Amino acid sequence: MRAGLLLGDEAVANGAIDAGISGAFSYPGTPATEITECIQDYVARRGGWRQAGLFAEWSANEKVAYEEALGMSYAGRRALVCMKHVGLNVAMDPFVNSALTGANGGLVLAVADDPSMHSSQNEQDSRFLAEFAQVPCFEPGDQQQAYDLTRAAFDESERIGLPVMIRLVTRLCHSRAGVRMGEPNAREEALKPGPRPRPDPNDWTLVPINARRRFRRLVELQPELIEDSETSGRNRLRLAGPHGVITAGLAHNYVAEALGETADEVSVLRISQYPIPPGMLRRFVDHCDEITVVEEGYPFIEKRLNGLLGVPGKAIRGKLTGDLPATGELNPDIVAAALGRPLAPVGAMVPDLASRPPQLCKGCPHADSFRAIMEAAGAYADPILFSDIGCYTLGVMPPFRAVQSCVDMGSSIAMAHGASRAGAHPVVCTIGDSTFAHSGMTPLIGAAHHDADITVFVLDNSTTAMTGAQDSLACGERLVSVLRGLGVDPGHLHVIEPRPQNHGDNVEIIRRELGHRGLSVIIPRRACIHIKRPPQQVRVPSAGSCACETVEP
């Protein structure tokens, strides 16, 4: 038995490695990024993916990552795909349809939700998407469960022939706890044929005649999924007093802390596997007079318990009643108050702490780009300034005020095109090199075809900086080649170096292209300061690098 002090993300990574995966596919997105980085460290220490028998590289976007994992599953091998909650929106097409094709080799989706929106546009709850796709969802409450349930999810996926979701949240992903790990499964060399025979091609070719049959199969599987949720032992029911608490995932820790020595007096239904087990829920409701539902994220369980008309004779409290906040993260104090057991204060609160909003790093190349853009655009009364998702979104802050929108990955170019068709001028959009590769190329094809009256800035800092400087798939001269291939007029395609000494020349180029009534693309190219390391510096794996390699017996 091995043991390690692991992040929740690292626990998932180690669970997947020990389950015998042959591939991990992802696009960087906080709070899920460290899952793939941990697996990449494991592969690097073994000399590369061929020697390790495990492929782990970044994909162009989440849809591509899911499809790559699905292809590995088709070939008979276990695959992990990781993303943050809004990344699953990008991958919804293959995710939903993979419930119809099914899985061959075990296919597990680890999706990390972000309550309180620490680094996200929204705090959507991925449990709804698992229910929508009609696939099982496991929700670990601590790092040990994150490891155990990840391993179990691969077995479950192959047993029922469906993908399985692991739902995480930020506080679990980015906190550490001791984890005991079992004996790893044997993994054959990655280039050998998969251990499972290939499935019937008709099952994976979703033309209507096949899709109808496969959807019937998915619907017919639902009673089996419910039965497994009732009997697997992953959901726990303890009946005691008439006051009951339904809890799921991370929230169980807050409930346990709040109840303390009185825990034996309260009935608890702990849910770690979905679909919600109706038999357990019925026994729990019949036993309890008052029920508090404590769950991180949306009121997913609470809504299903209440239905449209509530449960006659039962007092059900939670987020829908205002007993728990409807937005943001839970914490021990919030849960204790909802259960009528306020915690003793740990220490004096510091009043009136000054707000410290995030800012671009000192020396960031985007700062010089924004200064030039705003000076050139200052000649116009009302320029429209679209932007995208990346650290450059911080251009919305003073002193730049160079960002007027940030909606979803790749939206800036499409929104700029739409605004130009409304007659706006000038229309400017800024997008990073990694985000452009993720989902900016498709709208640029249309903008180039129609010669849209917009000026696009692809801010090339040679990395995916916002999530920790992961590889970018389209930067440098490769990015220029891609833009030319998408149909950008070379006469209105410029590469500039955003530095203070080049400011005047850069402003002049930008002014000229803002005046051009058609598509212009400008590439401010300068590497992120965080990838400019001295030549003699040696990268040492961080404490978050697959801690299982230095664990004690």
DOMIVO-158675 format. One record per residue (C-alpha): residue in one letter; x, y, z. Coordinates in Angstrom, 1 decimal, always signed. Example, Ala and Ser with C-alpha at 12.3 -4.5 7.8 and 13.67 -1.06 7.14 Angstrom:
// residues 2
['a', [+12.3, -4.5, +7.8]]
['s', [+13.7, -1.1, +7.1]]
//
This chain:
// residues 553
['m', [+0.0, +0.0, +0.0]]
['r', [+1.4, +3.4, -1.0]]
['a', [+0.4, +6.7, +0.5]]
['g', [+0.8, +10.4, -0.4]]
['l', [-0.3, +13.9, +0.4]]
['l', [-2.2, +14.7, -2.7]]
['l', [-4.3, +17.4, -4.2]]
['g', [-7.8, +16.3, -5.2]]
['d', [-6.6, +16.7, -8.8]]
['e', [-3.6, +14.5, -8.1]]
['a', [-5.7, +11.9, -6.5]]
['v', [-7.8, +11.6, -9.7]]
['a', [-4.6, +11.4, -11.7]]
['n', [-3.1, +8.7, -9.6]]
['g', [-6.4, +6.8, -9.6]]
['a', [-6.5, +6.9, -13.4]]
['i', [-2.8, +5.8, -13.7]]
['d', [-3.4, +2.9, -11.3]]
['a', [-6.6, +2.0, -13.2]]
['g', [-4.3, +1.3, -16.2]]
['i', [-5.2, +4.2, -18.6]]
['s', [-3.4, +4.4, -21.9]]
['g', [-4.2, +8.1, -22.5]]
['a', [-5.2, +11.3, -20.8]]
['f', [-6.6, +14.1, -22.9]]
['s', [-7.4, +17.7, -21.9]]
['y', [-7.3, +21.4, -22.6]]
['p', [-6.0, +23.5, -19.6]]
['g', [-8.7, +24.9, -17.5]]
['t', [-8.7, +25.8, -13.8]]
['p', [-9.4, +23.9, -11.5]]
['a', [-8.8, +20.8, -13.6]]
['t', [-5.4, +21.6, -15.0]]
['e', [-3.3, +19.7, -12.5]]
['i', [-4.9, +16.4, -13.3]]
['t', [-3.2, +16.3, -16.7]]
['e', [+0.0, +17.9, -15.4]]
['c', [+0.4, +15.2, -12.8]]
['i', [+0.0, +12.5, -15.4]]
['q', [+2.5, +14.3, -17.7]]
['d', [+5.0, +14.4, -14.9]]
['y', [+4.5, +10.6, -14.4]]
['v', [+5.1, +10.1, -18.1]]
['a', [+8.2, +12.3, -18.2]]
['r', [+9.9, +10.5, -15.4]]
['r', [+9.5, +7.3, -17.3]]
['g', [+11.2, +8.7, -20.5]]
['g', [+8.2, +9.6, -22.6]]
['w', [+4.8, +8.1, -23.5]]
['r', [+6.2, +5.1, -25.5]]
['q', [+8.2, +4.0, -22.5]]
['a', [+5.4, +4.7, -20.0]]
['g', [+2.7, +3.2, -22.2]]
['l', [+0.6, +6.3, -21.5]]
['f', [+0.0, +9.3, -23.8]]
['a', [-0.7, +12.6, -22.0]]
['e', [-0.5, +15.8, -24.1]]
['w', [-2.7, +18.9, -24.4]]
['s', [-5.5, +18.9, -27.0]]
['a', [-6.6, +21.9, -29.1]]
['n', [-9.9, +22.2, -27.1]]
['e', [-12.2, +20.1, -24.9]]
['k', [-14.3, +18.8, -27.8]]
['v', [-11.1, +17.5, -29.5]]
['a', [-9.9, +16.0, -26.1]]
['y', [-13.1, +14.2, -25.6]]
['e', [-13.1, +12.8, -29.2]]
['e', [-9.5, +11.7, -28.8]]
['a', [-10.4, +9.8, -25.6]]
['l', [-13.4, +8.3, -27.3]]
['g', [-11.2, +7.0, -30.1]]
['m', [-8.9, +5.4, -27.6]]
['s', [-11.9, +3.8, -25.9]]
['y', [-13.1, +2.5, -29.3]]
['a', [-9.7, +0.9, -29.8]]
['g', [-10.1, -1.0, -26.6]]
['r', [-8.0, +1.0, -24.1]]
['r', [-8.9, +3.0, -21.0]]
['a', [-8.9, +6.8, -21.4]]
['l', [-9.3, +9.7, -19.1]]
['v', [-10.5, +13.1, -20.4]]
['c', [-10.3, +16.2, -18.1]]
['m', [-11.8, +19.7, -18.3]]
['k', [-13.4, +22.4, -16.3]]
['h', [-17.2, +22.8, -16.2]]
['v', [-17.5, +25.4, -19.0]]
['g', [-15.1, +23.2, -21.0]]
['l', [-17.8, +20.5, -21.0]]
['n', [-20.1, +23.0, -22.8]]
['v', [-17.5, +22.8, -25.7]]
['a', [-17.4, +19.0, -25.5]]
['m', [-21.2, +18.4, -25.2]]
['d', [-21.7, +17.1, -28.7]]
['p', [-19.3, +14.1, -28.4]]
['f', [-20.2, +13.7, -24.7]]
['v', [-23.9, +13.3, -25.3]]
['n', [-23.5, +11.1, -28.3]]
['s', [-20.9, +8.9, -26.6]]
['a', [-23.8, +7.8, -24.3]]
['l', [-25.3, +6.3, -27.5]]
['t', [-22.2, +4.8, -28.9]]
['g', [-21.2, +3.6, -25.5]]
['a', [-17.6, +2.9, -24.3]]
['n', [-15.4, +0.0, -25.2]]
['g', [-12.3, +0.6, -23.1]]
['g', [-13.2, +2.4, -19.9]]
['l', [-13.9, +6.1, -20.6]]
['v', [-14.0, +8.5, -17.6]]
['l', [-14.7, +12.2, -17.8]]
['a', [-13.3, +14.2, -14.9]]
['v', [-15.0, +17.6, -14.8]]
['a', [-14.2, +20.3, -12.3]]
['d', [-16.9, +22.8, -11.3]]
['d', [-16.0, +26.2, -9.9]]
['p', [-18.6, +27.4, -7.3]]
['s', [-18.0, +31.1, -6.5]]
['m', [-16.4, +31.5, -10.0]]
['h', [-12.8, +31.8, -8.7]]
['s', [-11.6, +31.7, -12.4]]
['s', [-14.7, +31.1, -14.5]]
['q', [-17.6, +32.8, -16.3]]
['n', [-20.3, +30.9, -14.4]]
['e', [-20.8, +28.3, -11.7]]
['q', [-22.9, +25.8, -13.6]]
['d', [-23.3, +22.3, -12.1]]
['s', [-22.1, +19.4, -14.2]]
['r', [-24.5, +16.9, -12.5]]
['f', [-27.2, +18.3, -14.7]]
['l', [-25.2, +17.5, -17.8]]
['a', [-24.6, +13.9, -16.6]]
['e', [-28.3, +13.5, -16.1]]
['f', [-29.0, +15.1, -19.5]]
['a', [-26.6, +12.6, -21.2]]
['q', [-28.1, +9.8, -19.0]]
['v', [-24.7, +8.5, -17.8]]
['p', [-23.5, +7.7, -14.3]]
['c', [-21.8, +10.4, -12.2]]
['f', [-19.5, +9.9, -9.2]]
['e', [-19.0, +12.8, -6.8]]
['p', [-16.1, +12.3, -4.4]]
['g', [-16.2, +14.2, -1.0]]
['d', [-12.5, +14.0, -0.3]]
['q', [-9.1, +13.2, -1.8]]
['q', [-9.3, +9.5, -0.8]]
['q', [-12.7, +9.2, -2.5]]
['a', [-11.3, +11.0, -5.5]]
['y', [-8.7, +8.3, -5.9]]
['d', [-11.0, +5.4, -5.1]]
['l', [-14.0, +6.5, -7.2]]
['t', [-11.7, +7.3, -10.2]]
['r', [-10.5, +3.7, -10.2]]
['a', [-14.0, +2.4, -9.7]]
['a', [-15.3, +4.6, -12.6]]
['f', [-13.2, +2.7, -15.1]]
['d', [-14.5, -0.6, -14.0]]
['e', [-18.0, +0.7, -14.0]]
['s', [-17.6, +2.2, -17.5]]
['e', [-16.5, -1.2, -18.9]]
['r', [-19.2, -3.1, -17.0]]
['i', [-22.1, -1.1, -18.3]]
['g', [-20.5, +0.1, -21.6]]
['l', [-21.0, +3.8, -20.9]]
['p', [-18.8, +6.8, -20.1]]
['v', [-18.7, +7.8, -16.5]]
['m', [-18.4, +11.3, -15.1]]
['i', [-16.3, +12.2, -12.0]]
['r', [-17.6, +15.6, -10.7]]
['l', [-15.1, +17.7, -8.7]]
['v', [-15.2, +21.2, -7.2]]
['t', [-12.5, +23.8, -6.8]]
['r', [-12.1, +23.3, -3.0]]
['l', [-11.5, +19.6, -3.5]]
['c', [-9.2, +20.0, -6.5]]
['h', [-6.9, +22.4, -4.9]]
['s', [-6.6, +21.1, -1.3]]
['r', [-4.4, +18.3, +0.0]]
['a', [-5.1, +15.3, +2.2]]
['g', [-3.5, +11.9, +2.8]]
['v', [-4.4, +9.2, +0.2]]
['r', [-3.7, +5.5, +0.4]]
['m', [-3.3, +3.9, -3.0]]
['g', [-3.7, +0.3, -4.0]]
['e', [-1.7, -1.9, -6.3]]
['p', [-1.7, -0.5, -9.9]]
['n', [-3.3, -2.4, -12.7]]
['a', [-0.9, -3.9, -15.2]]
['r', [-0.6, -1.7, -18.4]]
['e', [+0.6, -3.2, -21.7]]
['e', [+2.7, -1.2, -24.1]]
['a', [+0.6, +1.5, -25.8]]
['l', [+1.4, +0.5, -29.4]]
['k', [+0.1, -3.1, -29.0]]
['p', [-3.5, -3.8, -29.9]]
['g', [-6.1, -3.0, -27.3]]
['p', [-7.0, -5.7, -24.7]]
['r', [-10.7, -5.5, -25.7]]
['p', [-12.0, -6.5, -29.2]]
['r', [-13.4, -3.6, -31.3]]
['p', [-17.1, -3.0, -31.0]]
['d', [-19.7, -3.5, -33.8]]
['p', [-19.2, -0.5, -36.2]]
['n', [-22.9, -0.2, -36.5]]
['d', [-23.1, +0.7, -32.8]]
['w', [-20.7, +3.6, -33.3]]
['t', [-22.0, +5.0, -36.6]]
['l', [-24.9, +7.2, -35.5]]
['v', [-26.9, +7.4, -38.7]]
['p', [-30.6, +7.5, -37.8]]
['i', [-31.3, +3.8, -38.0]]
['n', [-28.4, +3.0, -35.6]]
['a', [-28.9, +6.0, -33.4]]
['r', [-32.6, +5.1, -32.7]]
['r', [-31.5, +1.6, -31.6]]
['r', [-28.7, +2.9, -29.5]]
['f', [-30.9, +5.5, -27.8]]
['r', [-33.4, +2.7, -26.9]]
['r', [-30.5, +0.8, -25.4]]
['l', [-29.5, +3.8, -23.3]]
['v', [-33.0, +4.3, -22.0]]
['e', [-33.3, +0.6, -21.2]]
['l', [-30.1, +0.8, -19.2]]
['q', [-31.4, +3.4, -16.8]]
['p', [-33.1, +1.0, -14.3]]
['e', [-29.7, -0.8, -14.1]]
['l', [-27.9, +2.4, -13.4]]
['i', [-30.4, +3.2, -10.6]]
['e', [-30.1, -0.3, -9.1]]
['d', [-26.3, +0.0, -9.1]]
['s', [-26.7, +3.4, -7.3]]
['e', [-28.8, +1.7, -4.7]]
['t', [-26.6, -1.3, -4.1]]
['s', [-23.0, -0.3, -4.9]]
['g', [-22.3, +0.9, -1.4]]
['r', [-21.1, +4.3, -2.7]]
['n', [-24.3, +5.9, -1.3]]
['r', [-24.7, +5.7, +2.5]]
['l', [-27.9, +5.9, +4.5]]
['r', [-27.9, +6.2, +8.3]]
['l', [-31.3, +6.5, +10.0]]
['a', [-31.4, +8.1, +13.5]]
['g', [-33.4, +11.1, +14.7]]
['p', [-36.3, +12.8, +12.9]]
['h', [-34.1, +15.6, +11.6]]
['g', [-32.2, +14.4, +8.5]]
['v', [-29.5, +15.8, +6.2]]
['i', [-29.0, +14.9, +2.6]]
['t', [-25.4, +15.7, +1.6]]
['a', [-23.2, +15.1, -1.5]]
['g', [-19.6, +15.4, -2.4]]
['l', [-17.5, +17.9, -0.6]]
['a', [-20.4, +19.2, +1.4]]
['h', [-20.4, +16.0, +3.5]]
['n', [-17.2, +17.3, +5.2]]
['y', [-18.9, +20.5, +6.3]]
['v', [-21.9, +18.6, +7.6]]
['a', [-19.7, +16.2, +9.6]]
['e', [-17.8, +19.1, +11.1]]
['a', [-21.0, +21.0, +12.0]]
['l', [-22.7, +18.0, +13.6]]
['g', [-19.6, +16.9, +15.6]]
['e', [-20.5, +14.8, +18.6]]
['t', [-24.2, +15.1, +17.8]]
['a', [-23.8, +13.3, +14.5]]
['d', [-25.4, +10.1, +15.9]]
['e', [-28.6, +12.0, +16.6]]
['v', [-29.2, +13.1, +13.0]]
['s', [-30.2, +10.9, +10.0]]
['v', [-27.8, +11.3, +7.1]]
['l', [-28.1, +10.2, +3.4]]
['r', [-24.7, +10.7, +1.8]]
['i', [-24.8, +10.6, -2.0]]
['s', [-21.6, +9.9, -4.0]]
['q', [-23.1, +8.2, -7.1]]
['y', [-25.8, +9.3, -9.4]]
['p', [-28.6, +8.7, -10.5]]
['i', [-30.0, +9.6, -7.1]]
['p', [-31.1, +6.3, -5.5]]
['p', [-34.9, +6.5, -5.1]]
['g', [-35.2, +3.6, -2.7]]
['m', [-32.8, +5.1, -0.3]]
['l', [-34.4, +8.5, -0.7]]
['r', [-37.8, +7.1, +0.0]]
['r', [-36.7, +5.4, +3.2]]
['f', [-35.0, +8.5, +4.3]]
['v', [-38.0, +10.8, +3.7]]
['d', [-40.4, +8.4, +5.3]]
['h', [-38.2, +8.4, +8.4]]
['c', [-37.6, +12.1, +8.8]]
['d', [-39.9, +15.0, +9.5]]
['e', [-37.4, +17.8, +8.7]]
['i', [-34.8, +17.5, +6.0]]
['t', [-31.9, +19.8, +5.1]]
['v', [-30.2, +19.3, +1.7]]
['v', [-26.6, +20.4, +1.7]]
['e', [-24.9, +20.2, -1.7]]
['e', [-22.1, +22.2, -3.4]]
['g', [-23.4, +23.9, -6.6]]
['y', [-27.0, +24.1, -7.8]]
['p', [-29.9, +22.6, -5.8]]
['f', [-29.8, +19.5, -7.9]]
['i', [-30.9, +17.0, -5.3]]
['e', [-33.2, +19.5, -3.6]]
['k', [-35.1, +20.2, -6.7]]
['r', [-35.7, +16.5, -7.4]]
['l', [-36.7, +15.8, -3.9]]
['n', [-39.3, +18.7, -3.9]]
['g', [-40.6, +18.0, -7.4]]
['l', [-43.2, +20.6, -8.5]]
['l', [-45.4, +20.4, -5.5]]
['g', [-43.1, +19.5, -2.6]]
['v', [-43.4, +16.6, -0.1]]
['p', [-46.6, +16.9, +2.0]]
['g', [-46.0, +16.8, +5.7]]
['k', [-42.2, +17.3, +5.4]]
['a', [-40.2, +20.4, +6.0]]
['i', [-37.4, +20.5, +3.3]]
['r', [-34.8, +23.2, +3.7]]
['g', [-31.9, +24.2, +1.5]]
['k', [-30.9, +26.6, -1.2]]
['l', [-34.4, +26.9, -2.6]]
['t', [-35.7, +28.1, +0.8]]
['g', [-32.9, +30.5, +1.5]]
['d', [-31.5, +28.5, +4.4]]
['l', [-28.4, +28.0, +2.4]]
['p', [-27.0, +30.6, -0.1]]
['a', [-28.1, +30.0, -3.7]]
['t', [-24.7, +31.3, -5.1]]
['g', [-21.1, +30.8, -4.2]]
['e', [-19.3, +28.2, -2.2]]
['l', [-20.4, +26.6, +1.0]]
['n', [-18.2, +26.5, +4.0]]
['p', [-18.3, +25.0, +7.5]]
['d', [-19.8, +28.2, +9.1]]
['i', [-22.6, +28.5, +6.5]]
['v', [-23.5, +24.8, +6.9]]
['a', [-23.3, +25.0, +10.7]]
['a', [-25.7, +27.9, +10.8]]
['a', [-28.1, +26.2, +8.5]]
['l', [-28.1, +23.2, +10.8]]
['g', [-28.6, +25.4, +13.9]]
['r', [-25.1, +24.7, +15.2]]
['p', [-23.0, +27.8, +14.8]]
['l', [-19.3, +27.1, +15.1]]
['a', [-17.1, +28.9, +17.6]]
['p', [-15.1, +31.7, +16.0]]
['v', [-11.6, +30.6, +15.2]]
['g', [-10.1, +34.1, +15.5]]
['a', [-10.9, +37.8, +15.2]]
['m', [-12.0, +38.9, +11.8]]
['v', [-10.0, +41.6, +10.2]]
['p', [-12.4, +44.4, +9.2]]
['d', [-12.4, +46.4, +6.0]]
['l', [-9.6, +44.6, +4.1]]
['a', [-8.8, +46.4, +0.9]]
['s', [-9.9, +44.7, -2.3]]
['r', [-7.0, +43.5, -4.5]]
['p', [-8.3, +42.7, -8.0]]
['p', [-6.1, +40.7, -10.3]]
['q', [-3.8, +42.6, -12.7]]
['l', [-1.6, +41.8, -15.6]]
['c', [+1.9, +40.8, -14.4]]
['k', [+4.7, +43.4, -14.3]]
['g', [+6.4, +43.3, -17.6]]
['c', [+3.5, +41.4, -19.4]]
['p', [+3.6, +41.9, -23.1]]
['h', [-0.1, +42.4, -23.3]]
['a', [+0.3, +45.7, -21.4]]
['d', [+2.3, +47.2, -24.2]]
['s', [-0.2, +45.8, -26.8]]
['f', [-3.2, +47.4, -25.0]]
['r', [-1.4, +50.7, -24.7]]
['a', [-0.8, +50.8, -28.4]]
['i', [-4.4, +49.6, -29.2]]
['m', [-6.0, +52.2, -27.0]]
['e', [-3.9, +55.1, -28.3]]
['a', [-4.7, +54.2, -31.9]]
['a', [-8.4, +53.7, -31.1]]
['g', [-8.5, +57.0, -29.3]]
['a', [-9.0, +58.7, -32.6]]
['y', [-12.5, +57.3, -32.8]]
['a', [-15.5, +58.4, -30.7]]
['d', [-16.9, +55.0, -29.8]]
['p', [-14.7, +52.0, -30.7]]
['i', [-16.0, +48.5, -29.8]]
['l', [-13.5, +46.4, -28.0]]
['f', [-14.3, +42.6, -27.9]]
['s', [-12.0, +40.2, -26.0]]
['d', [-11.7, +36.6, -25.1]]
['i', [-10.7, +34.2, -22.3]]
['g', [-7.2, +34.4, -21.1]]
['c', [-5.0, +36.5, -18.8]]
['y', [-5.3, +39.4, -21.4]]
['t', [-9.0, +39.6, -20.2]]
['l', [-7.5, +41.6, -17.4]]
['g', [-7.2, +44.4, -19.9]]
['v', [-10.7, +45.3, -18.7]]
['m', [-9.1, +46.8, -15.6]]
['p', [-7.5, +50.2, -15.3]]
['p', [-5.4, +51.7, -16.7]]
['f', [-6.3, +50.0, -20.0]]
['r', [-10.0, +49.6, -20.1]]
['a', [-9.4, +47.8, -23.4]]
['v', [-11.9, +45.0, -23.0]]
['q', [-15.7, +45.4, -23.3]]
['s', [-16.7, +41.7, -23.5]]
['c', [-15.6, +38.3, -22.4]]
['v', [-18.2, +35.6, -22.9]]
['d', [-16.8, +32.3, -23.9]]
['m', [-13.7, +30.7, -25.6]]
['g', [-13.3, +32.0, -29.1]]
['s', [-16.3, +34.4, -29.0]]
['s', [-14.4, +37.6, -29.6]]
['i', [-13.9, +37.2, -33.4]]
['a', [-17.5, +36.0, -34.0]]
['m', [-18.9, +38.8, -31.9]]
['a', [-16.8, +41.4, -33.7]]
['h', [-18.0, +40.1, -37.0]]
['g', [-21.6, +40.4, -35.9]]
['a', [-21.1, +44.0, -34.6]]
['s', [-19.5, +45.0, -37.8]]
['r', [-22.6, +43.8, -39.7]]
['a', [-24.6, +46.1, -37.4]]
['g', [-22.7, +49.0, -38.9]]
['a', [-20.2, +49.6, -36.0]]
['h', [-16.7, +50.9, -36.7]]
['p', [-14.0, +50.4, -35.7]]
['v', [-14.5, +47.0, -34.2]]
['v', [-11.5, +45.5, -32.4]]
['c', [-11.1, +42.1, -30.9]]
['t', [-8.2, +40.6, -28.9]]
['i', [-7.6, +36.9, -28.5]]
['g', [-4.7, +34.8, -27.3]]
['d', [-2.7, +32.4, -29.4]]
['s', [-3.9, +29.4, -27.4]]
['t', [-7.6, +30.5, -27.4]]
['f', [-7.3, +31.2, -31.1]]
['a', [-6.2, +27.5, -31.6]]
['h', [-9.0, +26.4, -29.2]]
['s', [-11.9, +28.0, -31.0]]
['g', [-10.9, +31.2, -32.8]]
['m', [-10.0, +29.7, -36.1]]
['t', [-13.6, +28.8, -37.1]]
['p', [-15.0, +32.3, -36.8]]
['l', [-12.0, +33.7, -38.6]]
['i', [-12.7, +31.5, -41.6]]
['g', [-16.0, +33.3, -42.0]]
['a', [-14.6, +36.7, -41.3]]
['a', [-11.9, +36.2, -43.9]]
['h', [-14.5, +34.8, -46.5]]
['h', [-16.7, +37.9, -46.0]]
['d', [-13.8, +40.3, -45.6]]
['a', [-15.4, +41.5, -42.3]]
['d', [-14.7, +45.1, -41.3]]
['i', [-12.8, +44.2, -38.1]]
['t', [-9.3, +44.3, -36.7]]
['v', [-8.2, +41.1, -35.0]]
['f', [-5.3, +41.0, -32.5]]
['v', [-4.0, +37.5, -31.9]]
['l', [-1.9, +38.2, -28.8]]
['d', [+1.0, +35.7, -29.2]]
['n', [+2.8, +35.1, -25.9]]
['s', [+3.9, +31.6, -26.9]]
['t', [+2.0, +29.7, -24.2]]
['t', [-1.3, +29.1, -22.4]]
['a', [-0.3, +31.6, -19.7]]
['m', [-3.5, +31.9, -17.6]]
['t', [-3.4, +28.3, -16.4]]
['g', [+0.3, +27.9, -15.8]]
['a', [+2.2, +28.2, -19.1]]
['q', [+1.1, +25.0, -20.9]]
['d', [+2.0, +24.4, -24.5]]
['s', [+0.3, +26.5, -27.2]]
['l', [-0.6, +24.7, -30.4]]
['a', [-0.4, +27.8, -32.7]]
['c', [+2.2, +30.4, -32.0]]
['g', [+5.2, +31.9, -33.7]]
['e', [+5.6, +31.3, -37.4]]
['r', [+3.1, +28.4, -37.2]]
['l', [+0.4, +30.9, -36.2]]
['v', [+1.3, +33.1, -39.2]]
['s', [+1.0, +30.1, -41.5]]
['v', [-2.4, +29.2, -40.0]]
['l', [-3.7, +32.7, -40.5]]
['r', [-2.6, +32.7, -44.2]]
['g', [-4.2, +29.3, -44.7]]
['l', [-7.5, +30.6, -43.3]]
['g', [-7.6, +33.3, -46.0]]
['v', [-6.2, +36.4, -44.3]]
['d', [-4.9, +38.9, -46.9]]
['p', [-1.1, +39.0, -46.4]]
['g', [-1.3, +42.8, -47.1]]
['h', [-3.3, +43.2, -43.9]]
['l', [-1.5, +40.7, -41.8]]
['h', [+1.2, +42.2, -39.5]]
['v', [+3.5, +40.9, -36.8]]
['i', [+4.6, +43.5, -34.3]]
['e', [+6.7, +43.3, -31.2]]
['p', [+5.0, +44.9, -28.2]]
['r', [+7.8, +46.8, -26.4]]
['p', [+8.0, +50.4, -25.2]]
['q', [+10.6, +51.3, -27.7]]
['n', [+8.4, +50.1, -30.6]]
['h', [+5.3, +51.9, -29.3]]
['g', [+5.1, +54.7, -31.9]]
['d', [+5.6, +52.3, -34.9]]
['n', [+3.0, +49.9, -33.5]]
['v', [+0.5, +52.6, -33.0]]
['e', [+0.9, +53.8, -36.6]]
['i', [+0.4, +50.2, -37.9]]
['i', [-2.7, +49.8, -35.8]]
['r', [-4.1, +53.2, -36.9]]
['r', [-3.7, +52.3, -40.5]]
['e', [-5.4, +48.9, -40.1]]
['l', [-8.3, +50.4, -38.1]]
['g', [-8.9, +52.6, -41.1]]
['h', [-9.0, +49.7, -43.5]]
['r', [-12.6, +48.8, -44.2]]
['g', [-12.1, +45.0, -44.3]]
['l', [-10.4, +42.3, -42.3]]
['s', [-7.0, +43.1, -40.7]]
['v', [-5.1, +40.7, -38.4]]
['i', [-2.2, +42.0, -36.2]]
['i', [+0.0, +39.6, -34.2]]
['p', [+1.7, +41.3, -31.2]]
['r', [+4.4, +38.7, -30.6]]
['r', [+6.4, +38.5, -27.4]]
['a', [+6.8, +35.6, -25.0]]
['c', [+5.2, +35.5, -21.6]]
['i', [+7.6, +36.6, -18.9]]
['h', [+7.0, +33.4, -17.0]]
['i', [+8.5, +31.2, -19.7]]
['k', [+11.7, +33.3, -19.9]]
['r', [+14.0, +31.3, -17.7]]
['p', [+17.7, +31.6, -17.4]]
['p', [+19.5, +28.9, -19.5]]
['q', [+21.1, +27.4, -16.4]]
['q', [+17.9, +27.0, -14.4]]
['v', [+16.7, +23.4, -14.1]]
['r', [+13.0, +22.8, -13.7]]
['v', [+12.3, +20.9, -10.5]]
['p', [+8.9, +19.1, -10.3]]
['s', [+6.6, +21.0, -7.9]]
['a', [+5.0, +19.5, -4.8]]
['g', [+1.9, +19.0, -7.0]]
['s', [+3.7, +16.7, -9.4]]
['c', [+2.2, +13.2, -8.8]]
['a', [+3.3, +12.9, -5.2]]
['c', [+2.9, +9.1, -5.4]]
['e', [+6.5, +8.9, -6.6]]
['t', [+7.9, +9.9, -3.2]]
['v', [+5.4, +8.2, -0.9]]
['e', [+6.1, +6.1, +2.1]]
['p', [+5.0, +2.4, +2.4]]
//
